[in-house]
Amino acid sequence: MKRTKKISLLTSTALAACLMIAGCSSSTSSNGAKGQNSSPNYGLKNITLPLKKQVTLKFLTQSSPLAPKDPNKKLIWQRFEKDTNIHIDWTNYTSDQFPDKRNLELASGDLPDAIFHAGLSDNDILRYAKQGVIIPVEGLINKDMPNLKKILDTHPQYKKLITASDGHIYSFPWIEELGTGKEAIQALDDIPWINKKWLDELGLKMPTTTDELEKVLLAFKEKAPAGTNTVPMSFMINHGGEDPAMLLGAFGMGDNDDHYMVNEDQKVVYSASQPGYEKGIEWLHKLQTEGLIDKEAFTQDWNTYVAKGKNQRYGLYFTWDRANISGNNEDYVPLPPLKGPDGTVNVPRSNGYGFDRGRMVITSANKNLDLTAKWIDKVYEPIQSVQNNWGTYGDKTQQNIFELTSAGTLKHLPLNGTAPVELRQKTSVDGPLAVLNEYYGTVTTKPDDAAWRLDILHNIYVPAMKSTYNYPPIFLDKDSQDQLTQLETVVKPYVERMKAEWILKGGIESQWNDYLKTLDKDGLSKILTIKQQAYDKYNSGK
């Protein structure tokens, strides 16, 4: 790993002559002409943080229901305000309400200065940019944002991924590196966790083939200690890491969350139209007819799924980290890749990246562009990004993610049984940030749960992961994105509805040809053409 300089905690260079900013609040008037801004301080130089006189900016954001309703009650933001002397007047909605509330506020014309943890899709970014609701920011990056500029200069793939086809950058990204390529932590989402305690109590060996798994699940159904409460296998259909897609690798290419895969000829294919997919779904239906699949697997929500997991009712289930479902104990262990009926062993690779393009945008109502840019740039300081991503240290009111070492670095503390996702939702602030591979060992330690998960991937799953390539989060031009969105709105719901229906009721063998014809009629070939052209262009560097 590359070395970086040690960063002192939450410090900024305070020059003797600080700029005095008149006024204490930015304007939130309606946006002006498309993409234009007559900001009075755009172009002013030598803004140094912390300011001598406090300035207020108005941001729109979202947070977990587990977090304080007022973001300024979070210790991270309290320290950040002290370090910048910029007060943020937050309008905060819970994550379940945020998309609708955000869209209503943007449509109203009464705009905030910026949207933090914006959750904007590519389609959103391009639409609001065209409408002039959000502004290009590449000039601000070059002039006011040395931290982000350094990241983009040294990791040019991220600059490519945030640059629109018109050459502008409209949003600030979230970047979390944990490994690279197949060995990145996102390479597999839906790890299957099998009840090792039941295997041992019933004298069963770890299954290594699909037939052996079927026999183990039957034994779980008939003899497991949970009795009538036993659920041999559970999942949440079409729900990312909780879907059983990983098992389909025993029948060919397998499946993943968005169904796009790149073969060894670097051709983009749709996993849910491949021959192996048909055989894998047929096998899952067989398990269903034998009563081995949870009856609620096709309808349950997250809370129901977790509740049964906490009660140790599952023989096999799927998720990113077992701690979030069955607790962080050794009762459940990873199920290794299975050999299929024809001898195939394959772990389908996801298209997951530690990257999100639309984490923050600046609106055309913002009258303090340089100041806003400097505030945003500070979240890209290595030690600040680490805290924003995971949480902080020294909080006397609740459990901490970190301790601050004498060297000024952050050391992850043991979770002590707390689900990592819950602790992060309470303490982190998310939004735009960058945690790069070179920060581990220099700025922070790896989270224990992440290091443990990487070991599982590298030792158990990556050796059986056949795909050399996956599909990166390419930023399409607006016409292609609009067309893709329109087509996917028809194709993906149909594919996932049929997937659930076939596992439940069967019929995939007799309906497969008609299904493929429907996919073609609904535009799958056009989708693949758009994805292939974008992939080829991305790889060519144009």
JOPEFEN-V239691 format. One record per residue. N is the residue number from 1. PSI is psi in whole degrees, 0 to 359 (none if undefined). OMEGA is omega in whole degrees, 0 to 359 (* if undefined). Layout:
N,PSI,OMEGA / N,PSI,OMEGA
//
This chain:
1,146,177 / 2,151,178 / 3,146,173 / 4,161,178 / 5,148,174 / 6,136,184 / 7,130,177 / 8,144,188 / 9,125,170 / 10,49,176 / 11,153,172 / 12,149,184 / 13,115,182 / 14,109,177 / 15,157,185 / 16,320,182 / 17,99,178 / 18,145,180 / 19,132,176 / 20,117,181 / 21,119,179 / 22,144,178 / 23,159,184 / 24,10,180 / 25,141,177 / 26,158,180 / 27,147,174 / 28,36,179 / 29,171,184 / 30,151,182 / 31,150,181 / 32,216,183 / 33,155,185 / 34,122,173 / 35,3,183 / 36,157,177 / 37,130,180 / 38,41,184 / 39,130,180 / 40,337,182 / 41,5,175 / 42,116,182 / 43,342,175 / 44,145,184 / 45,168,172 / 46,30,169 / 47,120,184 / 48,135,179 / 49,139,5 / 50,147,177 / 51,153,175 / 52,328,180 / 53,131,186 / 54,143,175 / 55,145,178 / 56,133,172 / 57,149,181 / 58,118,182 / 59,147,171 / 60,139,182 / 61,181,176 / 62,159,174 / 63,168,178 / 64,149,173 / 65,340,179 / 66,344,184 / 67,162,176 / 68,143,179 / 69,324,176 / 70,111,181 / 71,332,181 / 72,353,174 / 73,351,176 / 74,137,183 / 75,324,180 / 76,313,182 / 77,329,177 / 78,316,177 / 79,320,183 / 80,318,179 / 81,318,179 / 82,325,185 / 83,342,182 / 84,335,190 / 85,30,172 / 86,120,178 / 87,134,177 / 88,122,173 / 89,100,187 / 90,138,160 / 91,113,190 / 92,132,175 / 93,151,174 / 94,155,188 / 95,328,181 / 96,333,180 / 97,338,194 / 98,312,184 / 99,315,180 / 100,316,180 / 101,318,178 / 102,312,182 / 103,323,178 / 104,318,181 / 105,321,178 / 106,328,179 / 107,337,185 / 108,335,184 / 109,346,177 / 110,85,194 / 111,146,168 / 112,174,175 / 113,326,182 / 114,165,176 / 115,119,182 / 116,141,186 / 117,54,194 / 118,331,179 / 119,33,183 / 120,132,174 / 121,169,176 / 122,319,180 / 123,319,177 / 124,311,183 / 125,311,182 / 126,322,180 / 127,312,182 / 128,330,175 / 129,316,179 / 130,323,180 / 131,349,182 / 132,13,179 / 133,322,175 / 134,157,189 / 135,157,172 / 136,146,185 / 137,5,184 / 138,328,176 / 139,320,177 / 140,320,179 / 141,314,183 / 142,328,187 / 143,322,192 / 144,359,191 / 145,71,183 / 146,327,180 / 147,310,180 / 148,320,180 / 149,320,178 / 150,318,179 / 151,315,181 / 152,327,179 / 153,322,184 / 154,345,178 / 155,71,189 / 156,341,178 / 157,329,181 / 158,325,175 / 159,320,178 / 160,321,184 / 161,338,180 / 162,357,181 / 163,124,179 / 164,167,184 / 165,341,177 / 166,2,178 / 167,354,181 / 168,155,170 / 169,126,184 / 170,353,186 / 171,163,180 / 172,132,190 / 173,160,166 / 174,128,181 / 175,125,175 / 176,103,177 / 177,134,171 / 178,84,186 / 179,172,180 / 180,157,176 / 181,221,178 / 182,335,184 / 183,7,174 / 184,152,185 / 185,339,180 / 186,1,186 / 187,330,176 / 188,128,181 / 189,305,191 / 190,76,176 / 191,132,174 / 192,127,181 / 193,122,183 / 194,147,184 / 195,95,181 / 196,327,179 / 197,317,178 / 198,318,177 / 199,313,182 / 200,316,182 / 201,329,181 / 202,1,179 / 203,33,182 / 204,145,175 / 205,156,175 / 206,125,181 / 207,144,179 / 208,353,179 / 209,166,178 / 210,323,177 / 211,318,180 / 212,323,178 / 213,319,179 / 214,317,179 / 215,322,178 / 216,317,180 / 217,323,176 / 218,320,178 / 219,321,176 / 220,317,182 / 221,318,188 / 222,333,191 / 223,355,186 / 224,149,184 / 225,337,181 / 226,349,175 / 227,231,184 / 228,345,179 / 229,0,183 / 230,134,172 / 231,100,185 / 232,313,178 / 233,135,177 / 234,159,178 / 235,177,170 / 236,107,187 / 237,136,177 / 238,38,183 / 239,58,174 / 240,241,185 / 241,349,181 / 242,4,178 / 243,151,181 / 244,23,186 / 245,327,183 / 246,324,182 / 247,336,183 / 248,349,176 / 249,340,178 / 250,353,183 / 251,5,180 / 252,227,181 / 253,333,182 / 254,203,185 / 255,160,173 / 256,187,191 / 257,315,183 / 258,358,173 / 259,6,177 / 260,134,176 / 261,156,179 / 262,120,182 / 263,182,185 / 264,345,173 / 265,9,182 / 266,39,174 / 267,135,181 / 268,128,180 / 269,164,180 / 270,116,188 / 271,326,185 / 272,9,174 / 273,10,181 / 274,150,182 / 275,320,180 / 276,330,179 / 277,317,179 / 278,314,182 / 279,322,180 / 280,318,178 / 281,323,177 / 282,320,179 / 283,318,178 / 284,324,177 / 285,324,177 / 286,317,177 / 287,323,179 / 288,316,181 / 289,337,179 / 290,5,178 / 291,27,184 / 292,352,182 / 293,136,179 / 294,128,179 / 295,336,181 / 296,3,185 / 297,341,184 / 298,357,183 / 299,342,190 / 300,150,174 / 301,179,184 / 302,315,184 / 303,320,178 / 304,317,180 / 305,315,181 / 306,318,184 / 307,316,179 / 308,326,177 / 309,319,178 / 310,331,179 / 311,10,174 / 312,39,183 / 313,348,187 / 314,139,167 / 315,325,180 / 316,134,175 / 317,175,187 / 318,135,172 / 319,172,179 / 320,312,185 / 321,124,184 / 322,333,182 / 323,332,181 / 324,346,184 / 325,301,186 / 326,3,181 / 327,158,184 / 328,75,177 / 329,175,187 / 330,10,178 / 331,329,179 / 332,136,180 / 333,162,180 / 334,134,171 / 335,124,181 / 336,163,177 / 337,138,183 / 338,148,173 / 339,131,181 / 340,182,183 / 341,328,180 / 342,14,178 / 343,0,181 / 344,133,171 / 345,117,183 / 346,137,174 / 347,113,181 / 348,135,181 / 349,136,179 / 350,170,172 / 351,21,180 / 352,136,174 / 353,151,172 / 354,64,188 / 355,135,173 / 356,124,187 / 357,323,194 / 358,49,184 / 359,338,177 / 360,142,177 / 361,155,175 / 362,135,182 / 363,167,181 / 364,354,176 / 365,351,187 / 366,125,179 / 367,6,178 / 368,60,188 / 369,313,182 / 370,318,180 / 371,317,177 / 372,317,180 / 373,319,179 / 374,324,176 / 375,314,180 / 376,319,182 / 377,329,181 / 378,331,178 / 379,345,176 / 380,359,170 / 381,136,187 / 382,311,186 / 383,336,176 / 384,318,178 / 385,319,180 / 386,317,179 / 387,316,180 / 388,327,183 / 389,319,188 / 390,325,187 / 391,186,188 / 392,199,184 / 393,163,170 / 394,17,178 / 395,118,184 / 396,357,183 / 397,345,181 / 398,175,182 / 399,141,181 / 400,149,173 / 401,322,189 / 402,163,158 / 403,146,178 / 404,123,183 / 405,168,178 / 406,340,178 / 407,359,179 / 408,15,177 / 409,171,182 / 410,128,180 / 411,126,178 / 412,134,176 / 413,156,176 / 414,146,180 / 415,337,178 / 416,43,176 / 417,350,179 / 418,136,176 / 419,125,185 / 420,322,182 / 421,324,181 / 422,318,180 / 423,320,178 / 424,318,181 / 425,330,180 / 426,326,194 / 427,331,183 / 428,171,178 / 429,347,174 / 430,221,180 / 431,200,180 / 432,139,180 / 433,173,174 / 434,121,172 / 435,107,186 / 436,157,181 / 437,325,183 / 438,354,178 / 439,337,183 / 440,122,184 / 441,347,179 / 442,322,179 / 443,323,184 / 444,166,169 / 445,164,171 / 446,143,173 / 447,142,180 / 448,319,182 / 449,327,179 / 450,317,178 / 451,318,178 / 452,317,181 / 453,321,177 / 454,320,177 / 455,318,178 / 456,313,180 / 457,311,186 / 458,324,184 / 459,330,188 / 460,316,192 / 461,319,184 / 462,321,179 / 463,336,180 / 464,9,181 / 465,105,189 / 466,333,186 / 467,124,174 / 468,330,188 / 469,157,165 / 470,178,187 / 471,117,182 / 472,164,180 / 473,72,185 / 474,140,179 / 475,103,181 / 476,159,171 / 477,164,189 / 478,319,181 / 479,316,179 / 480,319,180 / 481,318,179 / 482,315,180 / 483,317,180 / 484,316,180 / 485,316,180 / 486,317,182 / 487,317,181 / 488,332,178 / 489,335,178 / 490,313,189 / 491,309,187 / 492,314,178 / 493,324,178 / 494,314,180 / 495,315,185 / 496,331,174 / 497,317,180 / 498,324,177 / 499,310,180 / 500,318,183 / 501,319,181 / 502,322,178 / 503,320,181 / 504,311,192 / 505,348,183 / 506,187,177 / 507,1,184 / 508,327,182 / 509,315,183 / 510,337,185 / 511,356,188 / 512,312,183 / 513,319,178 / 514,324,177 / 515,314,179 / 516,322,178 / 517,321,179 / 518,319,178 / 519,319,180 / 520,318,180 / 521,324,182 / 522,356,171 / 523,19,180 / 524,320,180 / 525,324,177 / 526,320,177 / 527,312,182 / 528,327,177 / 529,315,179 / 530,314,181 / 531,321,181 / 532,315,180 / 533,318,179 / 534,321,180 / 535,315,180 / 536,319,179 / 537,319,179 / 538,315,181 / 539,334,180 / 540,345,180 / 541,8,181 / 542,none,*
//
